[in-house]
Amino acid sequence: MSARDADAYLATLSADKRATLEKVRQAIRAAAPEAEEGLSYGMPAFILGKPIAGYSASANHCSYFPMSGQVIAKLAEELNGYEISKGGFRFPIGKPPPATLIRKLVKARLAEIDGAAAAKKAPTRRAAAKKATVAPPEVGAILAELKRGASPAYKADMAKRYGIVTKAAVYGAPVATLRALAKKIGYDHALAEKLWASGVHDARMLATMVDDPALVTPAQMNRWVKDCDNWALVDTACFHYWDRTPHAFKQIEKWSKAKDEFVKRAAFALLASCALHGQGSDADHLRGLQLIEREASDLRNFVKKAVNWALRAIGGKKSPKLRTAARALAQKLAASEDATARWNGKDALRAFGKGA
């Protein structure tokens, strides 16, 4: 059971159907990032112990399957306007359901599964009482914990060793500390906004790890990216977070035209992240190669390296079409009269030669 099963299914579809279902796939993944991909009833599905969502394409429409008739009944009002079929609902090719609706369907299915498990093993009164007293984490308490977990040695190394330079306040919490804290907190969109608003670099790094990709809006992404003033924050947001939103490729297109160095880096770091994590269609990444060619001569260090990263990432995908196109672009850039474009092409060709 793997994402390759879904990739193989999607590869058999026409471009319009594939692009439609890729958006559905991304929205499901954003709503349940811990789920595994595979096949259920012969169609691509996400599975978390039990199937939680599936999708398919037919001659004249696409379908979504919440894997539960009870979920369809529970969200009947939300599904008004869709044609309900056996076990799911249909939608037009080119018009996938909104990510917010898919999130509700996935969460309803997960709640149904959790409810069935809880019915088999009800908690004791003491456990229930203890759970009821657990309050959501407060920003002040989290900032205090970040300070306690800070490392003076890591803080000193941030600029000197890793090139992480920021105007924001810095505690020096190592990434491992941030990840452990994020795992303990879980997804919390409201908390993520508060952490970001604190203006502390460590808290903003943590915010990208606890925010819920399914709840992120383009406006929020635009607001946050303008606050980014170092590569570490940009890359963490793109690689662990923004690439799982349904807005990734629209933001790539927009940010690739930015004048700000780190906003523009975000465009290509996000493109690389999507390529590495199997997000997007071949058409999305072929468009990405066009953006890479257009911006390959930007000599600013953090843009140049992100453009190069994106080119290598797309060239490393399994798609023969993308591998061929990325190598052709790398050869073209390697022969460029522009020194930056030439470096991008030659470095990518070296990586491809090593099997990257």
Backbone torsions as a table, in degrees:
resi	resn	phi	psi	omega
1	MET	NA	117.3	-179.9
2	SER	-157.9	172.4	178.7
3	ALA	-64.5	-19.5	179.9
4	ARG	-62.0	-31.2	178.3
5	ASP	-62.6	-43.3	178.4
6	ALA	-67.7	-41.0	178.9
7	ASP	-59.4	-43.1	-178.9
8	ALA	-64.3	-40.8	178.5
9	TYR	-63.3	-48.4	-176.9
10	LEU	-64.8	-31.4	-179.0
11	ALA	-64.8	-20.4	-179.3
12	THR	-84.3	-8.1	-173.8
13	LEU	-93.5	161.8	173.3
14	SER	-68.0	161.2	-174.7
15	ALA	-58.7	-40.1	-177.8
16	ASP	-68.8	-39.6	177.7
17	LYS	-68.5	-41.4	-179.4
18	ARG	-62.1	-44.5	-179.9
19	ALA	-64.0	-38.3	179.3
20	THR	-63.7	-47.6	-177.2
21	LEU	-74.2	-26.0	174.9
22	GLU	-62.3	-37.1	178.7
23	LYS	-68.0	-38.6	175.8
24	VAL	-63.4	-44.3	179.9
25	ARG	-59.3	-45.8	180.0
26	GLN	-63.0	-40.3	-179.0
27	ALA	-66.7	-38.4	177.6
28	ILE	-66.3	-43.7	-179.0
29	ARG	-62.4	-38.7	178.7
30	ALA	-65.8	-34.8	-179.0
31	ALA	-77.8	-27.4	-178.8
32	ALA	-141.7	69.6	-175.3
33	PRO	-63.0	-19.3	-179.0
34	GLU	-83.9	-10.2	-178.6
35	ALA	-74.4	154.1	177.3
36	GLU	-100.8	150.7	176.8
37	GLU	-94.5	149.7	178.6
38	GLY	-175.7	-152.1	177.6
39	LEU	-120.8	143.6	174.2
40	SER	-143.6	126.0	-175.4
41	TYR	56.5	32.3	176.2
42	GLY	79.1	7.5	179.9
43	MET	-126.1	159.8	177.0
44	PRO	-59.8	137.2	-177.3
45	ALA	-148.8	159.4	171.6
46	PHE	-107.2	135.1	-172.0
47	ILE	-129.8	130.9	176.2
48	LEU	-135.0	78.9	-171.2
49	GLY	81.6	-54.1	175.1
50	LYS	-127.7	159.4	176.2
51	PRO	-60.7	134.0	-179.2
52	ILE	-115.9	-18.5	179.6
53	ALA	-167.3	145.2	176.6
54	GLY	-144.7	163.5	-179.4
55	TYR	-150.6	157.3	-179.2
56	SER	-158.9	168.3	177.7
57	ALA	-124.8	141.5	174.3
58	SER	-119.5	-173.3	-175.1
59	ALA	-58.9	-44.0	-172.3
60	ASN	-121.8	6.6	-179.3
61	HIS	-160.6	171.2	172.4
62	CYS	-117.5	161.6	-178.1
63	SER	-134.9	150.6	174.2
64	TYR	-120.1	136.8	-178.8
65	PHE	-125.0	113.0	179.1
66	PRO	-78.9	1.5	177.1
67	MET	64.4	24.3	-179.7
68	SER	-164.6	124.5	175.2
69	GLY	-66.8	-29.5	-179.9
70	GLN	-66.4	-35.1	178.8
71	VAL	-66.2	-42.0	177.9
72	ILE	-60.7	-43.5	179.7
73	ALA	-65.1	-40.6	-177.7
74	LYS	-65.9	-35.5	-177.2
75	LEU	-107.6	27.8	-177.1
76	ALA	-56.4	-39.4	-178.7
77	GLU	-66.4	-38.6	179.2
78	GLU	-66.7	-27.6	-176.4
79	LEU	-92.8	6.3	178.3
80	ASN	-60.3	127.7	-177.4
81	GLY	107.7	-17.9	175.7
82	TYR	-97.4	152.6	176.7
83	GLU	-85.8	112.9	-179.0
84	ILE	-77.8	127.6	176.7
85	SER	-114.4	-177.7	-179.2
86	LYS	-64.9	110.0	176.2
87	GLY	81.9	1.2	-178.3
88	GLY	-165.8	-158.3	176.9
89	PHE	-145.6	156.6	-176.7
90	ARG	-103.9	151.9	175.3
91	PHE	-145.3	155.8	-175.3
92	PRO	-68.2	150.1	173.3
93	ILE	-63.9	130.5	-177.7
94	GLY	91.2	-5.1	179.8
95	LYS	-132.6	72.6	179.9
96	PRO	-66.7	155.8	176.7
97	PRO	-60.8	150.2	177.8
98	PRO	-58.2	148.0	179.7
99	ALA	-60.2	-31.4	179.4
100	THR	-66.0	-36.9	178.0
101	LEU	-69.7	-42.8	178.8
102	ILE	-62.0	-39.6	177.7
103	ARG	-60.2	-43.7	179.3
104	LYS	-62.6	-40.2	179.2
105	LEU	-64.3	-45.0	-179.5
106	VAL	-65.2	-46.2	-178.7
107	LYS	-64.2	-36.1	177.9
108	ALA	-65.7	-39.9	178.2
109	ARG	-66.7	-42.5	178.6
110	LEU	-63.7	-40.0	178.4
111	ALA	-64.1	-37.8	178.6
112	GLU	-64.0	-43.9	179.1
113	ILE	-65.0	-44.5	179.5
114	ASP	-63.4	-38.3	179.7
115	GLY	-64.8	-38.7	178.4
116	ALA	-66.5	-39.1	179.0
117	ALA	-68.5	-38.4	-179.6
118	ALA	-67.1	-33.6	-180.0
119	ALA	-65.2	-31.5	179.4
120	LYS	-74.3	-30.6	-177.4
121	LYS	-138.8	84.6	-178.7
122	ALA	-71.5	141.4	-179.6
123	PRO	-71.9	155.2	176.4
124	THR	-70.3	162.9	179.4
125	ARG	-60.4	-38.9	-178.8
126	ARG	-64.3	-43.2	-179.8
127	ALA	-65.4	-40.5	179.7
128	ALA	-64.9	-40.6	179.6
129	ALA	-66.0	-39.5	179.5
130	LYS	-64.2	-41.8	-179.8
131	LYS	-64.5	-37.3	-177.7
132	ALA	-67.7	-23.8	-177.4
133	THR	-88.8	-5.6	-178.7
134	VAL	-76.0	117.7	-178.3
135	ALA	-94.9	153.2	176.8
136	PRO	-62.2	147.5	-176.6
137	PRO	-64.6	144.6	177.8
138	GLU	-98.6	145.8	-177.8
139	VAL	-59.1	-43.1	-179.4
140	GLY	-58.3	-42.2	179.8
141	ALA	-66.7	-38.1	179.7
142	ILE	-68.7	-41.6	177.0
143	LEU	-61.0	-39.7	178.1
144	ALA	-63.9	-39.3	179.2
145	GLU	-67.4	-36.8	177.3
146	LEU	-64.6	-38.9	177.7
147	LYS	-63.6	-42.4	-179.7
148	ARG	-65.6	-32.9	-178.2
149	GLY	-88.9	4.0	-177.4
150	ALA	-72.1	151.6	178.8
151	SER	-120.9	115.1	177.9
152	PRO	-56.9	-35.5	179.9
153	ALA	-66.5	-43.2	178.9
154	TYR	-66.1	-39.7	179.5
155	LYS	-60.7	-41.8	178.8
156	ALA	-66.6	-35.1	-178.5
157	ASP	-75.7	-20.8	-174.5
158	MET	-52.7	-51.5	-179.2
159	ALA	-83.7	-45.5	-172.8
160	LYS	-68.6	-39.9	-173.7
161	ARG	-103.1	-36.7	-173.7
162	TYR	-107.7	-6.7	178.9
163	GLY	69.8	26.4	178.3
164	ILE	-94.3	101.0	-177.7
165	VAL	-117.1	125.9	-178.1
166	THR	-142.1	151.7	175.7
167	LYS	-85.5	-10.2	-178.0
168	ALA	-74.9	161.3	173.2
169	ALA	-64.2	141.5	-177.0
170	VAL	-131.4	131.1	174.6
171	TYR	-92.7	-38.2	-178.2
172	GLY	98.4	32.9	177.5
173	ALA	-77.7	122.3	179.2
174	PRO	-61.8	155.8	-178.2
175	VAL	-58.5	-38.0	179.3
176	ALA	-60.1	-37.9	177.4
177	THR	-66.1	-42.4	179.5
178	LEU	-63.2	-43.3	-178.9
179	ARG	-65.0	-40.3	179.1
180	ALA	-64.0	-40.7	179.4
181	LEU	-68.1	-40.3	178.5
182	ALA	-62.1	-40.0	178.8
183	LYS	-62.9	-37.8	179.8
184	LYS	-70.4	-36.5	-177.7
185	ILE	-76.9	-43.1	-174.2
186	GLY	80.0	-173.9	179.7
187	TYR	-72.1	132.7	177.9
188	ASP	-155.9	96.2	-175.0
189	HIS	-62.9	-45.4	-178.5
190	ALA	-63.3	-41.1	178.9
191	LEU	-64.7	-40.0	179.9
192	ALA	-58.5	-42.1	178.4
193	GLU	-62.7	-39.7	179.5
194	LYS	-68.8	-39.8	177.5
195	LEU	-62.8	-41.9	179.2
196	TRP	-64.7	-41.0	-178.4
197	ALA	-66.1	-18.2	179.5
198	SER	-64.9	-25.2	179.7
199	GLY	79.5	0.1	-179.7
200	VAL	-85.7	130.0	-177.4
201	HIS	-55.1	-47.9	-178.6
202	ASP	-60.9	-41.0	-179.7
203	ALA	-67.2	-36.4	178.2
204	ARG	-69.2	-37.7	174.4
205	MET	-59.7	-44.2	179.5
206	LEU	-64.9	-37.4	179.9
207	ALA	-57.7	-39.5	179.8
208	THR	-68.0	-18.1	-178.2
209	MET	-93.7	-19.6	-177.1
210	VAL	-111.3	-10.3	178.6
211	ASP	-70.4	151.3	-178.9
212	ASP	-92.1	112.6	-177.7
213	PRO	-55.3	-30.7	-177.6
214	ALA	-70.1	-19.4	-177.9
215	LEU	-100.7	-4.0	-177.5
216	VAL	-74.5	140.9	177.6
217	THR	-112.3	158.8	175.2
218	PRO	-57.6	-36.3	179.6
219	ALA	-62.3	-41.5	178.1
220	GLN	-65.6	-42.6	179.2
221	MET	-60.4	-42.3	178.9
222	ASN	-64.3	-39.7	-179.2
223	ARG	-66.9	-44.4	-178.1
224	TRP	-69.1	-42.2	-174.9
225	VAL	-64.2	-29.9	178.1
226	LYS	-68.2	-21.5	178.3
227	ASP	-84.6	-13.9	-175.9
228	CYS	-74.6	125.6	179.4
229	ASP	-128.6	19.5	176.7
230	ASN	-153.7	155.3	-174.6
231	TRP	-66.6	-32.1	-175.9
232	ALA	-64.3	-43.6	-179.6
233	LEU	-68.6	-41.9	177.6
234	VAL	-59.0	-51.7	-173.7
235	ASP	-68.4	-35.9	177.9
236	THR	-65.1	-43.7	178.6
237	ALA	-61.8	-42.7	-177.3
238	CYS	-72.9	-45.1	-170.9
239	PHE	-78.9	-30.7	-175.6
240	HIS	-110.9	6.2	-166.2
241	TYR	-154.6	-67.8	-173.7
242	TRP	-66.2	-27.3	-179.2
243	ASP	-67.8	-14.5	179.7
244	ARG	-97.8	4.0	176.3
245	THR	-87.6	156.7	176.9
246	PRO	-76.2	0.2	-176.0
247	HIS	-102.6	3.3	-169.2
248	ALA	-54.4	-52.3	-172.5
249	PHE	-73.3	-28.1	174.3
250	LYS	-67.1	-38.1	179.2
251	GLN	-71.8	-35.7	176.3
252	ILE	-57.9	-47.8	179.8
253	GLU	-58.9	-45.2	-177.0
254	LYS	-69.9	-49.0	-175.3
255	TRP	-69.8	-24.1	-178.7
256	SER	-64.3	-17.5	-180.0
257	LYS	-96.2	-0.4	-173.6
258	ALA	-68.0	150.6	175.3
259	LYS	-85.5	-33.1	-179.3
260	ASP	-64.7	134.4	-175.4
261	GLU	-61.3	-41.6	-175.1
262	PHE	-82.7	-27.3	173.1
263	VAL	-66.8	-42.6	179.3
264	LYS	-68.0	-37.4	175.6
265	ARG	-60.2	-40.0	-178.8
266	ALA	-58.0	-37.3	179.7
267	ALA	-57.7	-47.6	-173.5
268	PHE	-85.8	-27.1	172.1
269	ALA	-66.9	-37.1	178.1
270	LEU	-69.5	-39.5	176.6
271	LEU	-61.7	-43.9	178.0
272	ALA	-62.9	-43.1	-178.8
273	SER	-63.2	-42.3	178.2
274	CYS	-63.0	-41.1	179.0
275	ALA	-64.5	-43.5	-177.8
276	LEU	-70.2	-28.2	-176.5
277	HIS	-103.4	12.6	174.5
278	GLY	72.0	24.6	178.7
279	GLN	-92.8	138.3	175.2
280	GLY	93.1	162.5	-179.1
281	SER	-95.2	171.9	174.5
282	ASP	-57.9	-38.8	179.9
283	ALA	-62.2	-39.1	178.0
284	ASP	-61.1	-43.4	-176.0
285	HIS	-79.1	-28.3	172.9
286	LEU	-65.3	-38.4	173.6
287	ARG	-64.7	-37.9	176.5
288	GLY	-59.1	-38.9	177.5
289	LEU	-64.0	-34.2	176.0
290	GLN	-64.8	-40.0	178.2
291	LEU	-67.3	-38.3	177.9
292	ILE	-61.5	-46.3	179.4
293	GLU	-61.2	-40.7	-178.5
294	ARG	-65.1	-35.5	-173.8
295	GLU	-106.5	8.0	-174.4
296	ALA	-66.2	-16.2	-178.9
297	SER	-94.5	2.1	177.2
298	ASP	-69.2	112.7	-171.6
299	LEU	-84.8	-3.4	179.6
300	ARG	-64.7	133.2	-169.3
301	ASN	-53.6	-48.7	-173.9
302	PHE	-75.3	-24.9	173.5
303	VAL	-76.7	-48.0	-178.0
304	LYS	-54.8	-45.4	-177.7
305	LYS	-69.9	-33.0	178.2
306	ALA	-71.9	-39.0	176.6
307	VAL	-60.1	-44.6	179.3
308	ASN	-63.6	-41.7	179.0
309	TRP	-60.6	-43.7	-179.7
310	ALA	-64.5	-42.4	179.3
311	LEU	-62.0	-46.0	179.3
312	ARG	-65.2	-37.2	-179.1
313	ALA	-66.6	-43.5	179.2
314	ILE	-67.0	-39.6	178.4
315	GLY	-67.8	-16.6	179.7
316	GLY	-92.5	-1.7	179.4
317	LYS	-72.6	162.1	-175.8
318	LYS	-77.3	-20.0	-178.2
319	SER	-61.3	119.2	177.5
320	PRO	-57.0	-37.5	-179.6
321	LYS	-62.6	-44.8	-178.7
322	LEU	-71.4	-39.1	178.8
323	ARG	-61.7	-44.3	180.0
324	THR	-65.3	-45.2	-178.2
325	ALA	-65.3	-40.1	-179.9
326	ALA	-66.8	-39.7	179.3
327	ARG	-69.6	-37.7	177.1
328	ALA	-63.5	-41.4	178.4
329	LEU	-66.5	-42.1	179.4
330	ALA	-59.4	-41.1	178.5
331	GLN	-65.7	-39.5	178.8
332	LYS	-64.7	-43.9	179.6
333	LEU	-67.1	-37.5	-179.2
334	ALA	-62.0	-24.3	179.5
335	ALA	-96.4	5.4	-176.7
336	SER	-69.7	152.5	174.8
337	GLU	-78.7	-17.9	178.9
338	ASP	-80.9	128.7	-174.3
339	ALA	-63.3	-39.6	-178.7
340	THR	-69.1	-46.0	177.8
341	ALA	-61.3	-39.8	180.0
342	ARG	-63.4	-41.7	178.4
343	TRP	-63.7	-42.9	178.9
344	ASN	-58.3	-45.5	-178.8
345	GLY	-65.8	-47.0	-177.6
346	LYS	-66.3	-39.5	-179.8
347	ASP	-66.3	-39.7	178.2
348	ALA	-65.2	-40.7	179.4
349	LEU	-63.2	-38.1	177.0
350	ARG	-62.6	-42.8	179.6
351	ALA	-64.4	-43.2	179.3
352	PHE	-63.9	-34.4	178.7
353	GLY	-65.9	-25.2	178.5
354	LYS	-89.9	2.0	179.5
355	GLY	88.7	16.9	-179.1
356	ALA	-72.1	NA	NA
